[in-house]
Amino acid sequence: MEVQKLRIYTPNLKNQIDFYSNTIGLKVVEQSEREATFLIGKSRLKLIENKAAKPYHFAINIPCNKEEEALAWLKERVEILKDKNQEIQDFDFWNAKAIYFYDRDQNIVELIARKNLKNQHQAAFGIDSLLNISEIGAPVRDIKAAFYSINQITGIQVFDGNFERFCAVGDELGLFIFINKNVKDWFPTGDKAYSSEFEISIKLNETEYELEFKNEEIQLAASVI
């Protein structure tokens, strides 16, 4: 599953534009009074101002051999979110390593090096090492219902987990992360997981879909995003 565009909401667009353009160094490809779009490798992140917006969790793939360089690069820009003093999280069950930080909205942003993708880069780590948006969190109270809502539209399958607590749906290029928000918070901070609405454009098995997360389910978007 390829994430082509992710659209999320921000209570403070000006601060987020400053963070992603000046602190992180992403290119702004579209901007207006109420929204801004940034290029993240093969994906686009669109931020729209909404004063009622709550935090998200999303992840970005990086080259599979670059987690140490990514950590050093990030530490020049942001504070690293740790788990038990560990700055790089080892997900041996996924053969991946990840690093977490907050943006200005307290969104939890993750850089993840997935060894199975075998997408090594030799160049020094930089902004071009952010390859694509690879995960978006979708907290719900009924994971099974949320999964079947998107499965019926796209045929997408479970990657890992179950319907009780945590379920990753898709593949290593792109995942929906369904969690049961009544029993689980976000790793590694323990932040409360909100069912924050988003819109997403994906490509799956050569078919493109415009989807939205609303009322705790994935459905076809009302309009092209």
N, C-alpha and C positions, 0 to 999 in steps of 0.2 A: 504494500500500500504506500503510495507516494502522497505526501501532504503538499499540495500546491499552494494553498493559502489558508491561513488561520486568522480568523477575525475575533478579537476579544475586546473587552470594554475596560475603560480606565476612568477613575474619578479625577485624575489630574494629568491631562494630556501633555501640558507643557513640561512637567517634570519628567514624564516618560520619554518625550522626544529628546530632551537633554541627556537622559541616561543612555538610551540606545544609540544615539548618534555621537555624543561626545565622550561618554565613559567607555562604552563598548566599541564604538566605531562602525556601526552598521550604516549602510547607505540608505538615505531616505529617497524613495522612488515616487511617492505621491504625498502631498500634504495639503490640508485645508484647515479651516478654523476649528473643525470638530474631529478631524481624523488624520492619521499619518500611517504610511505603509513603508515597511523596512524590508530590505532584501536579506534573506538568510540562506545563502547557498542557492539551492534549487527551489526554496520555499519563500513565501512572503508572509510577513506578520503585519496585520492591520490592526491598529488601535483606534477605537472610537470613544469619544468622551461620553461618560454617563456617570453622574455624581453618585448613583446608587450602586455602582459596580463593586463586587467583592473579589478577593484574590483567586488566582488560578495556579495550577501547576502545569508546566510544559517542559519538554526536553528537546535538545538539539543534538543530532549525531555529529561526532568529530572523527577524524581518522583513528583507526583501531590501535595505532602505535603511539598516540600523542597525549595520553592522559597526564603524564608528568609535566610535559611542556605546557599543556593547557592549564594546569594548576599554577605554574609560575606566571603565566600570562594573566590569569584572572586575579592573582594576588596583587598585581600592580594596579588593579582597577576596583575590586570589590572585596568585601569580607566573605570568607568561605564559611558555609554552613557545615558544621561538623556533626558526626555521630561518635560519641565516646572518644573525642579528640582525634578521630580519623578524618583527614581532609579528602582522601580519595576512598570511595566506597567500592568494595569488591563484591560484585554480584556473580559469584561463581556459578550459580544455577543458570545464568544467562550468558556466561562467559563474557562479562562486560565489566567495565569500571566507570564510575560516575563521580561528578563533582557538582555541588549545589551552591547557589547564591540567590539573594533576593534582588529584584529590581525595585524601583521606587514605589511600586504599589504593594510591596510585600508578596508579589507573585514569586513562587519558588521556581527558579529556572535551573535546569539540569543540563550539563554537557556530558554526553555518554559515549564512550569508546567501546564499540561492539566488536569483539575479536572475530566473531563468525563472519562478519562482512568482508574481512580481508581487504580493507580499503586503505592500506598503508600510504602515507605521504612522506616524502623525504624532505620537503621544504620545511623551514622553521615555522612553528605554530604562529598563526596570525588570524586576522578576520576571515580570510579565505578558507580557514580550517573549519569554520562553521558550515557544515555541509547541507543540512536540511532539518526542518522541524520533524521530529520523530515520535513525539508523544504529546497527547493532550489528556489531562485528567478530567474525568466525568463522574463526580461523586453522586451516588444515587442511594435509595433505600431498598431497591429491588434490582439486583444485578441481572438476574435471569430475564426479567422483563425488558431491561435496557438492552441486553445482548440480542434478544429475539427481535426487538424493534429494528435494529440495524442489520441483523442477519437476513431478515425478510426483504430488505431493500437491496442489499449488496451481495449477499452470500458470504460475507466475511466470516472468518472462523476464529475460535479461541486460540491464542498463542500460548498462554500459560495461566494457571490459577483455576478458580472455581467460582460458583455463584454465591458463596457464603460471605467472603471477606474482600477478595481481590481477584480481578480478572482482566488480563491484558488481551486485547482483541486486535488482530491484524498480523503484522510480521515485523522484522527488525528494521525495516525502512520506515514503518509508520504504525503506531499503536494507539488505540483508545484504551486508557487506563480507567476501568470501572472499579470503584471501591464502594463498599457499604459504609456510608458516612455515619451510620449509627454505631458502628463498632470499630472503625479505623480512622485515624487522622493521617496527615501527610508526613512521610519520611523526608528528611531526618529530623525535622523540627518539632513534630507533634502539633503543627498548626491545624486548626479546624478546617475541614474540607467543605467548601461551599459548592452548591450546584449552580455555579456561575454559567450563564448562557454564553454560547459561542456559535459561530458559523465556521464551516470548514469545507474546502474544496479538496477532494482526493481523486487519485487515479488508481483503480484496482482492476487488474486483469484487462488492461487496455480500455476500460470504461471509466468515464469521469462522472463524479457525483457531486452535487451541491447539497450539503447537509447542514442541519442545525441541531444543537443540543438545547432542548427547551422542555420544561416540565419533567425533567429527569429522564428523557428519552431522546434518542437520535431519530430524526425524521428528515424527509426531504425539505430543503429550504424553500421558503415561500417565494424567494427571488434569487437571481444569480448574484453571488457576492464578488 
